[in-house]
Amino acid sequence: MKRLPLEGIVLLYFLSYLPNVIITKLVTSVPHAGLGRPLTGLETLPASLIVSTVITYLFIWLSGWHRDAHGVTIAGRRIPVPTRYTLLSGIGTALVLFTVPLSFTFVGVSIPFIQLLMRGDILIIAPIVDMMFGRKVRWWSWTALVMVLIALTITLADRGGLDLPPLAILTVILYTIGYFIRLAVMTKVSKTGDQASVRRYFVEEKIFALPLSVAILAGLSASGFGSQSGELHWGFVEIWTDPVIWPILGIGITLTIISVFAIVILLDPRENAYCVPLERAASLVAGVGGSLILAWFWGLRAPRTAELIGAGILIAAIVLLSLAPRWPRRMVPARAETT
């Protein structure tokens, strides 16, 4: 990944995200043979997170990335441990992983609507974090940010505006806080361009965030509170002997791959207002692209016209972010030739 340009990483991120969207949507849209209805997000998330945790730990060990992390020696073995900053980032990541499944459970609130809302918040805080740490936000980042916000506004307006229950609003707030913590810590300690720093951050954040998110879900399941606990219980216990575990494995594997590419994009040394729209726009385009594939081959609902318009604007934003940083470098030699 060292020699691959950031645009290539974004493409790989998109190609990883696409099957994740398709598999997840199929599992939660096609009626389950035993339950007589599609599975909910809370029923699929525990197993997919556990699978992703195991695969992430295997990747950390087999790739050798653990050698770049801070560590302690226990019984002759070096164990990677987070610093106070990556521990804080892990808490933020756990907030993100915990609030996403809750966003699937609100009656009368469509999943695409609340996902778009949550992603829009992140685009707003990206330049705020840059300015907090004295990073310059260039014109193309501001332009792409505005383009992405326009795309989100078009889609949200098409869905009837903002009308959410209090718990949904709290979910959006906690998600935004989690991402704000992540971006702030990343900007402070790891947006340096050093590849070892990227590996160190990934290891130290994930070894804490993933088991913490599973533990939070397990605690909610054990509490017996509300319908969510019953869904989580099925997702923790019953799912392992059910045939649906095979697509769940696919979800867990793609989640791990996505997380690797995402950390490389977000920790690029350029400003957050550049990196975050790239990562967010690629995931949104993957969502729309996955919806088109599901409509063509599985007969699920096709994206609305506003969603397709929004996706087109997002693609244009990605193109702008890819090309604009190269324009000044091309203009300088041209000016030199004329003097």
NORRAQUI-V858264 format. One record per residue. D_CENTER is the distance of its C-alpha to the mean C-alpha in Angstrom with 1 decimal. Layout:
D_CENTER / D_CENTER
This chain:
19.2 / 21.6 / 23.5 / 20.8 / 20.1 / 16.7 / 17.0 / 17.5 / 14.3 / 12.5 / 14.7 / 13.9 / 10.1 / 11.2 / 13.7 / 11.6 / 9.2 / 12.5 / 14.2 / 11.4 / 11.7 / 15.5 / 16.1 / 14.2 / 16.0 / 19.2 / 19.2 / 18.8 / 21.2 / 24.1 / 26.5 / 26.7 / 30.2 / 30.9 / 29.3 / 30.4 / 27.1 / 23.5 / 21.4 / 19.2 / 15.6 / 17.2 / 19.5 / 16.9 / 14.3 / 16.8 / 17.8 / 14.5 / 13.3 / 16.8 / 16.7 / 13.5 / 15.2 / 18.4 / 17.1 / 15.2 / 18.5 / 20.4 / 18.5 / 19.0 / 22.6 / 23.5 / 21.9 / 23.7 / 20.8 / 22.2 / 25.2 / 23.5 / 22.4 / 24.8 / 26.7 / 29.7 / 32.3 / 33.1 / 35.9 / 35.9 / 32.2 / 29.7 / 26.7 / 23.6 / 23.0 / 20.8 / 22.5 / 22.6 / 19.9 / 17.4 / 18.5 / 17.7 / 14.2 / 13.9 / 15.1 / 12.5 / 9.7 / 11.9 / 12.2 / 8.6 / 9.0 / 12.4 / 12.1 / 9.8 / 12.8 / 15.2 / 14.1 / 15.3 / 18.8 / 20.3 / 23.4 / 23.9 / 20.4 / 18.6 / 15.0 / 14.3 / 16.1 / 14.2 / 10.7 / 12.2 / 13.8 / 10.9 / 9.2 / 12.8 / 13.2 / 10.7 / 12.7 / 15.8 / 15.3 / 14.3 / 18.1 / 19.3 / 17.9 / 19.5 / 22.8 / 22.8 / 22.9 / 25.3 / 23.2 / 24.5 / 22.4 / 24.0 / 25.1 / 22.8 / 19.7 / 21.3 / 22.2 / 18.9 / 17.4 / 20.3 / 19.8 / 16.2 / 17.6 / 20.5 / 18.4 / 16.7 / 20.1 / 21.8 / 19.5 / 19.7 / 23.5 / 24.0 / 22.7 / 25.3 / 23.9 / 22.5 / 24.1 / 22.2 / 23.7 / 23.7 / 21.4 / 18.7 / 19.3 / 19.0 / 15.6 / 14.3 / 16.1 / 14.8 / 11.1 / 12.2 / 14.3 / 11.7 / 9.7 / 13.2 / 14.3 / 11.7 / 12.5 / 16.2 / 16.5 / 14.9 / 17.3 / 20.2 / 20.1 / 18.2 / 17.9 / 21.2 / 20.7 / 22.0 / 20.5 / 21.8 / 19.9 / 16.6 / 17.6 / 19.0 / 16.0 / 13.7 / 16.5 / 17.5 / 14.2 / 13.2 / 16.9 / 16.9 / 13.6 / 13.5 / 17.1 / 17.0 / 14.5 / 16.7 / 19.7 / 18.7 / 18.3 / 21.6 / 23.3 / 22.5 / 23.8 / 26.9 / 27.7 / 28.8 / 27.6 / 27.2 / 26.0 / 22.6 / 24.4 / 26.1 / 23.0 / 21.4 / 24.8 / 24.8 / 21.3 / 22.5 / 26.0 / 27.0 / 24.1 / 25.2 / 28.4 / 27.2 / 26.8 / 23.3 / 22.2 / 22.2 / 19.5 / 17.6 / 18.1 / 16.5 / 13.3 / 13.3 / 14.2 / 11.6 / 8.9 / 10.7 / 11.1 / 7.6 / 7.2 / 10.5 / 10.0 / 7.0 / 9.4 / 12.3 / 11.1 / 10.4 / 13.6 / 15.7 / 18.8 / 18.8 / 18.0 / 14.7 / 16.0 / 16.0 / 12.8 / 10.4 / 11.9 / 11.8 / 8.0 / 7.6 / 10.8 / 10.2 / 7.5 / 10.1 / 12.9 / 11.7 / 11.8 / 15.2 / 16.4 / 15.7 / 17.5 / 20.4 / 20.7 / 20.8 / 23.4 / 25.5 / 25.7 / 25.2 / 26.5 / 23.6 / 23.4 / 22.8 / 20.6 / 22.8 / 24.5 / 22.6 / 19.2 / 20.7 / 22.1 / 18.7 / 17.2 / 20.3 / 19.9 / 16.3 / 17.8 / 20.6 / 18.3 / 16.8 / 20.4 / 21.6 / 19.2 / 20.3 / 24.0 / 24.8 / 24.5 / 27.1 / 29.6 / 31.2 / 31.8 / 33.5 / 35.5 / 37.0 / 38.8 / 40.0 / 41.5 / 43.1 / 44.8 / 46.4 / 47.9
